[in-house]
Amino acid sequence: MKLRKILKSMFNNYCKTFKDVPPGNMFR
């Protein structure tokens, strides 16, 4: 569960940094 928390925080940081880029592009 710790890993999930870290991934979620990284995902949130990504969203804050690149608000104009759809987050889906990072995982496809």
C-alpha positions as CSV (number, residue, x, y, z in Angstrom):
1,M,0.0,0.0,0.0
2,K,3.0,2.3,0.5
3,L,3.9,2.0,-3.1
4,R,0.3,2.9,-4.1
5,K,0.6,6.0,-1.9
6,I,3.9,7.0,-3.5
7,L,2.5,6.5,-7.1
8,K,-0.6,8.6,-6.2
9,S,1.6,11.4,-4.9
10,M,3.8,11.3,-8.0
11,F,0.7,11.3,-10.2
12,N,-0.7,14.3,-8.4
13,N,2.7,16.1,-8.8
14,Y,2.6,15.3,-12.5
15,C,-1.0,16.7,-12.8
16,K,0.1,19.9,-11.1
17,T,3.2,20.3,-13.3
18,F,1.5,19.5,-16.6
19,K,-2.1,20.6,-16.2
20,D,-2.5,21.1,-20.0
21,V,-1.3,17.5,-20.8
22,P,-3.7,14.6,-20.4
23,P,-2.2,12.3,-17.8
24,G,-3.3,9.3,-19.9
25,N,-0.5,9.9,-22.3
26,M,2.1,9.1,-19.7
27,F,0.8,5.6,-19.2
28,R,0.1,4.6,-22.8
